[in-house]
C-alpha cells in the first residue's frame, strides 16, 4: 500500500466571518502555533486603528513610556538607536523616510489598545506580554531579525511589506541565525526570504519563535505587535532556586550514615552522588503546589512594565463599599497582571507576584474582571472581598466613576502609575460617615461627585440581616 501523503498546511489564508484566524482556533493551535508562520488576510475586518501616529509620538514623550527611535542610513547600511523619552519638538523635524518609532506596553496606557488583547483569548491570557506599536515613515524598518517568542503582527494603518524566511517549517532547513557585529541592534548577518507580502489594515502575520523576518513601510504606517511571554529556562531555574533557597529547611543536609571505608578517599563515587540526589530530592523541587505557586507569582511579574505602588492611606472598607453601592467601581491598575490555578483546596489567585488562597469561583471572577462594580463585588465570598481590599490597599485597584472621562489623550500627566485611561479617579477618603452599629444597613440615597471627592447621602434602616461574609485573613504573600 502506498504511503499516505500528509498535506502541508497553507501559509496564507483569508479570514472568514466568525473565523478571524481563517480556521477554528483549535486547528490553528494544532497546525501553526510554534510550528509555522501564517498570514491571515482580513483577520480584523474593517479595522480602524484606536491610536493615531501623533498619539504614539505623544506617548513616546512620556517619562514612564518605553520608546525607541531607529533610523537607517541606506547609503552606508548604518543603523542608529535612540531611547526615549523624547521631546515633542523632535518629531516635526524628522525626515519623511527611513525611521521607525517603537513604543512598548501601549496596552498599559490606552484602554482601546488593551481591549484588542481580548481577541487572543484562544491563548492563555498570562502568556500575553504586551502590545508594542510601531510607527514607520516610508522605508522605515528595524532590519532583518528574529524574536525569541511568538508574535502576532497586526497592520493598523498604512501598508508594510513583510519578508520572512519560512525555510525551516516548509523545507525542514534551519536558516542561519548569526548576527551582525557592526550595529547596536541584533540584526541577521544573512537573510534570504522565502515569502514576500504587503499587509493592509486588518491583515495579521503570525510568527513562531526564531523565524527570520523583515518589515519595511511602503508608506507611513502603524503596526501592532502582540508579543507573548517566553521566559528562558535559565530565568525559570534562577528564580525558582531563589524561592527554594529562601524557603529551604536548614535541617535538610547531605547525610551518609551508611558510609563505608572508601577505596580512594579522593574519589567522589557513585554512592556519594546518590546521596547528593537524595538531599536535593528532599527539598521537593517537584512539589506541584510549591512549583505552581512559585510560577503563578513569577509569571505575573515577568517582564512587568512597572511596579504598582500604593498611594496614600488605604480607603476604609466601609467607604469603598458605600461608593460601590453608589455606582462607582474598582478599576484594576493597567500594570497589574492576574492569573489563577487550581490548588489542592480551592484555587490560588496571583496578582503581580502576590498570592491569595480563594475559591475557584472567586479566583476566576477576579482574574477575568478589570472593572469591578457592586453586582460582581456582591458575588464574591468573604475571602474574595478581603483579597479585593488587600489589592486596593496595594494600588492594584483604583476607585473611579466609570461614567466620567479623564484626559482626552487616554493618560494623565502623572505617567502610567496614575493612568486609568478614560476614567476619572475618585478619592473616596474622608467623604462618607460610617455608622458603627453592626445592625444598621446603609442604603445609598444620593451621590454627588466633587473635584475633591464624593458626597454620599444614605438612608439607614435597622435590620437584623447580616452580611454573609465576615472578615477573614486576606493578606497576600510574595
C-alpha positions in Angstrom: 0.0 0.0 0.0 1.4 3.4 -0.9 2.2 5.7 1.9 -0.4 8.4 2.5 0.9 11.8 1.8 0.5 14.4 4.5 -0.9 17.7 3.2 1.3 20.6 4.2 -0.8 23.4 5.8 -1.0 26.6 3.8 1.0 29.6 4.9 -1.5 32.3 3.8 -5.3 32.3 4.4 -8.3 34.6 4.2 -10.3 35.2 7.4 -14.0 34.4 7.3 -17.0 35.6 9.3 -16.7 34.0 12.7 -13.2 32.7 11.9 -10.8 35.6 12.3 -7.9 33.1 12.1 -9.3 31.7 8.9 -9.9 28.4 10.7 -11.1 27.2 14.2 -8.7 28.2 17.0 -8.0 24.6 17.8 -6.9 24.0 14.2 -4.6 27.0 14.4 -3.0 25.7 17.6 -2.6 22.2 16.2 -1.1 23.2 12.8 0.6 26.6 13.3 1.2 27.6 16.9 5.0 27.4 17.5 5.3 25.3 14.3 5.0 27.6 11.2 4.1 31.1 10.2 0.7 32.2 8.9 -0.5 35.3 7.1 -4.2 36.0 7.8 -5.8 38.4 5.4 -8.6 40.4 6.9 -8.1 39.0 10.4 -9.5 42.2 11.8 -12.3 43.1 9.4 -12.7 46.8 8.6 -10.0 47.6 11.3 -9.9 51.1 12.5 -6.7 52.0 14.5 -7.6 53.1 18.0 -4.3 55.1 18.1 -3.0 57.6 15.5 0.7 58.3 14.8 0.6 61.6 16.6 -0.8 59.8 19.7 2.1 57.3 19.6 4.6 60.2 19.3 2.9 61.9 22.3 3.2 58.7 24.4 6.9 58.4 23.4 7.4 61.7 25.2 6.0 60.5 28.5 8.6 59.8 31.3 7.4 56.3 32.0 7.0 55.1 28.4 9.5 52.6 26.9 10.2 54.1 23.5 12.9 53.7 20.9 13.7 55.6 17.7 15.5 53.6 15.0 17.0 55.2 11.9 18.6 53.6 8.8 21.1 55.1 6.5 20.7 53.3 3.2 24.0 54.6 1.8 26.1 53.1 4.5 23.6 50.5 5.8 24.2 52.0 9.2 21.6 51.9 12.0 21.2 54.3 14.9 19.1 53.7 18.0 17.9 56.3 20.5 15.8 55.6 23.6 13.0 57.9 25.0 11.5 59.8 26.5 11.7 62.2 23.5 10.8 65.9 23.2 7.6 66.8 21.3 9.5 69.3 19.1 11.7 66.5 17.7 9.1 64.8 15.6 8.1 67.6 13.2 11.7 67.8 12.1 12.1 64.1 11.4 12.7 63.1 7.7 9.8 61.6 5.7 11.6 58.3 5.2 13.7 55.5 6.8 12.9 55.8 10.5 10.7 53.9 13.0 9.3 54.8 16.4 8.5 51.8 18.7 6.6 52.1 22.0 6.2 49.1 24.2 3.3 48.3 26.6 0.9 50.6 24.9 -1.9 48.4 26.3 -1.0 49.7 29.7 -1.6 53.3 28.7 -4.6 53.1 26.4 -7.8 51.1 27.1 -8.8 50.8 23.5 -5.5 49.2 22.7 -5.8 47.0 25.8 -9.3 45.8 24.5 -7.6 44.3 21.5 -5.9 41.7 23.7 -9.4 40.1 24.1 -9.2 38.9 20.5 -6.5 36.5 21.6 -8.4 34.6 24.2 -7.8 31.4 22.4 -4.4 31.6 24.2 -3.8 31.7 27.9 -4.1 35.4 28.9 -1.0 35.1 31.1 1.1 34.3 28.0 0.4 37.7 26.6 3.3 40.1 27.3 2.4 43.4 25.8 1.2 45.3 22.8 4.0 47.2 21.1 3.1 49.7 18.4 5.5 51.0 15.8 5.1 53.9 13.5 7.3 53.9 10.5 7.9 56.6 7.9 8.1 55.4 4.3 11.1 52.9 4.1 11.2 52.7 7.9 12.3 49.3 9.3 14.2 47.7 12.2 16.1 45.4 9.9 16.0 41.6 9.4 15.9 39.9 12.8 14.3 37.0 14.8 12.2 37.1 18.0 12.6 34.5 20.8 8.8 34.5 21.3 5.6 34.1 19.4 4.3 37.3 17.9 1.2 38.5 16.0 1.8 41.5 13.7 -1.4 43.4 13.0 -1.3 46.1 10.4 -3.2 49.0 11.8 -2.7 51.9 9.4 -0.9 52.2 6.1 1.0 49.4 4.4 4.0 47.4 5.4 6.0 44.9 3.3 6.9 41.8 5.3 9.5 39.3 4.1 10.1 36.1 6.1 12.3 33.0 5.8 10.0 30.1 6.4 12.5 27.5 5.2 12.6 25.6 8.5 8.8 25.0 8.5 8.4 24.3 4.8 11.7 22.6 4.0 13.0 21.5 7.4 16.1 23.5 6.9 17.1 25.8 9.7 18.2 29.2 8.5 21.4 30.9 9.7 20.8 33.0 12.8 24.2 34.6 13.4 24.1 38.4 14.0 26.0 41.4 12.6 28.6 42.8 14.9 28.7 46.3 13.4 25.4 47.6 14.6 23.7 48.1 18.0 20.7 46.0 17.0 20.6 42.2 16.8 20.3 42.1 13.0 20.8 39.0 11.0 24.1 38.7 9.1 22.3 36.8 6.3 18.6 36.9 5.4 17.1 35.1 2.4 13.3 35.4 2.4 11.0 32.7 1.1 7.8 34.8 1.2 7.1 38.4 0.4 3.8 40.1 1.2 2.4 43.6 1.6 -0.1 43.9 4.5 -3.0 46.3 4.6 -5.0 47.4 7.7 -6.6 44.4 9.3 -4.1 41.9 7.9 -2.2 39.9 10.5 1.0 37.9 10.3 1.7 35.2 13.0 5.4 34.2 13.5 6.6 31.5 15.8 9.9 32.0 17.6 13.1 32.2 15.6 11.5 32.9 12.2 13.7 35.5 10.4 11.6 38.4 9.2 12.0 42.0 8.0 9.2 44.6 7.7 9.6 47.8 5.6 7.0 50.5 5.5 5.5 51.1 2.0 4.0 54.3 3.2 3.6 55.9 6.7 2.2 53.1 8.8 1.3 51.7 12.2 1.9 48.1 13.2 0.6 46.5 16.4 2.8 43.7 17.8 1.2 41.3 20.2 4.1 39.6 21.9 4.0 36.5 24.1 5.9 35.9 27.3 8.5 33.2 26.9 10.9 33.1 29.8 14.2 31.3 29.1 15.0 28.1 31.1 17.8 30.0 32.8 15.4 32.6 34.0 13.0 30.0 35.3 15.7 28.0 37.1 17.3 31.1 38.6 14.0 32.5 40.0 12.8 29.1 41.3 16.1 28.4 43.0 15.8 31.7 44.8 12.5 30.6 46.1 13.8 27.2 47.2 16.8 28.8 48.9 14.5 31.3 50.7 12.2 28.5 52.0 15.0 25.9 52.5 14.9 23.8 55.7 18.4 24.0 57.2 17.9 20.6 58.7 17.9 19.0 55.2 21.6 18.2 54.6 23.9 15.8 52.9 23.9 12.6 55.0 25.9 9.4 54.9 25.1 7.3 58.0 25.9 4.2 55.9 29.4 5.4 55.0 31.9 2.7 54.2 35.7 2.9 54.1 36.5 4.3 50.6 38.8 2.6 48.1 40.2 6.1 47.2 39.5 8.9 49.7 39.9 11.5 46.9 37.1 10.0 44.7 33.5 11.3 44.6 32.0 7.9 43.9 28.5 6.8 42.7 27.3 6.2 46.2 28.2 9.8 47.2 26.3 11.2 44.2 23.3 9.2 45.1 23.3 10.8 48.5 23.5 14.3 46.8 20.5 13.4 44.7 18.6 12.3 47.8 19.5 15.6 49.6 18.2 17.6 46.6 15.0 15.4 46.3 14.3 16.1 50.0 13.9 19.8 49.0 11.0 18.6 46.9 11.8 20.7 43.8 9.0 18.8 42.1 6.3 19.6 44.6 3.3 20.5 42.4 1.8 23.1 44.8 5.1 24.7 45.6 6.1 24.8 42.0 2.6 26.1 40.9 2.5 28.9 43.4 6.1 30.0 42.5 5.2 30.0 38.8 2.0 32.0 39.4 3.9 34.7 41.3 6.8 34.6 38.8 4.7 34.8 35.5 2.6 37.7 36.8 5.7 39.8 37.4 7.8 38.6 34.5 8.8 41.5 32.2 6.5 43.8 34.1 6.1 47.3 32.6 6.5 48.9 36.0 5.9 48.4 39.7 2.4 49.1 41.1 2.6 51.3 44.2 0.1 52.1 46.9 -1.0 55.8 47.0 -1.6 57.3 50.5 -3.6 55.7 53.3 -5.9 52.8 52.4 -9.6 53.8 51.9 -11.7 52.4 54.8 -13.6 49.3 53.7 -17.0 50.8 54.7 -16.4 53.8 52.4 -15.3 51.6 49.5 -18.4 49.5 49.8 -20.7 52.6 50.1 -19.0 54.0 47.0 -19.6 50.8 45.1 -23.2 50.9 46.1 -23.3 54.4 44.7 -22.4 53.1 41.2 -18.7 53.7 41.5 -16.4 50.9 40.5 -12.9 49.5 41.1 -10.7 49.6 38.1 -7.7 47.2 38.0 -4.4 49.0 37.5 -3.3 48.5 33.9 0.1 47.3 35.1 -1.5 44.7 37.4 -1.4 41.2 36.0 -3.6 38.4 37.2 -3.8 34.6 36.7 -5.1 31.7 38.8 -4.7 28.0 39.1 -6.5 25.2 40.9 -4.9 24.1 44.2 -5.4 21.1 46.4 -8.2 23.0 48.1 -9.9 25.7 46.1 -7.6 28.0 44.0 -4.8 30.4 44.1 -5.1 33.9 42.6 -1.9 35.6 41.6 -1.6 39.4 41.0 1.8 40.9 40.2 3.7 38.4 42.4 1.1 38.4 45.2 -0.8 35.2 46.1 -4.3 34.7 47.6 -6.0 31.4 48.6 -9.6 31.7 47.3 -12.4 29.6 45.9 -12.3 28.7 42.2 -15.3 30.9 41.6 -13.7 34.0 43.2 -10.4 33.4 41.5 -12.0 33.1 38.1 -14.1 36.2 38.6 -11.3 38.5 39.8 -8.8 37.3 37.1 -11.3 37.9 34.4 -12.6 41.3 35.6 -10.9 44.6 35.1 -13.8 46.8 36.2 -15.4 45.6 39.4 -18.7 47.1 40.2 -21.2 46.4 43.0 -23.0 43.5 41.3 -19.8 41.5 40.8 -18.4 42.5 44.2 -21.5 41.1 45.8 -20.9 37.7 44.2 -17.6 37.4 45.9 -17.2 35.4 49.1 -15.8 37.0 52.3 -12.3 35.9 51.3 -12.7 37.2 47.8 -13.7 40.6 49.2 -10.7 40.5 51.5 -8.5 39.9 48.6 -10.0 42.9 46.7 -9.4 45.2 49.6 -5.8 44.0 50.1 -5.2 44.6 46.4 -6.9 48.1 46.6 -4.6 49.0 49.5 -1.6 47.9 47.4 -2.6 50.1 44.5 -3.9 47.3 42.2 -7.4 48.8 42.1 -8.5 52.4 42.0 -11.9 53.7 42.8 -13.5 55.6 40.0 -16.6 56.8 38.3 -16.9 54.8 35.1 -19.2 57.4 33.6 -16.7 60.2 33.9 -13.9 60.8 31.4 -10.4 61.8 32.3 -7.9 63.3 29.9 -8.8 63.1 26.2 -5.4 61.5 25.3 -6.1 58.4 27.5 -3.4 59.1 30.1 -2.7 61.8 32.5 0.4 63.9 33.2 1.4 61.8 36.1 2.5 58.9 33.9 1.3 55.3 33.9 1.3 54.9 37.7 -1.7 57.1 37.9 -3.2 56.5 34.5 -6.5 54.8 34.3 -7.4 55.8 30.8 -10.8 57.4 30.0 -11.8 57.3 33.7 -11.7 59.9 36.4 -10.1 58.7 39.6 -12.2 59.5 42.6 -10.7 59.9 46.0 -13.2 58.5 48.4 -11.4 59.1 51.6 -12.9 61.3 54.3 -16.2 61.6 52.4 -18.6 59.1 53.9 -19.6 58.9 57.6 -19.5 55.4 58.9 -22.1 54.2 61.4 -20.5 51.9 63.9 -23.7 49.9 64.7 -23.3 46.5 63.1 -27.1 46.1 62.9 -27.6 49.2 60.7 -27.7 48.8 57.0 -27.0 51.8 54.7 -28.9 52.4 51.5 -27.5 55.0 49.2 -30.0 57.8 48.6 -27.9 60.4 46.7 -24.4 60.7 45.4 -22.6 63.9 44.3 -19.2 63.8 42.8 -17.0 66.9 43.6 -13.5 67.7 42.4 -12.0 66.8 45.8 -14.0 63.6 46.4 -17.6 62.3 46.6 -20.5 63.1 48.8 -22.8 60.2 49.6 -26.2 60.7 51.3 -27.6 57.5 52.8 -30.8 56.2 54.4 -30.4 53.9 57.3 -32.7 51.0 58.1 -32.4 49.0 61.2 -32.3 45.3 60.2 -31.2 42.0 61.6 -29.8 41.0 58.2 -26.1 40.3 58.4 -23.5 40.2 55.7 -22.9 36.7 54.7 -19.2 37.3 54.8 -17.3 38.2 57.9 -13.7 39.4 57.9 -11.1 36.8 57.2 -7.4 36.9 56.7 -6.9 38.1 53.1 -3.2 39.2 53.4 -1.1 38.5 50.3 2.1 36.6 50.1 5.1 37.3 47.9 
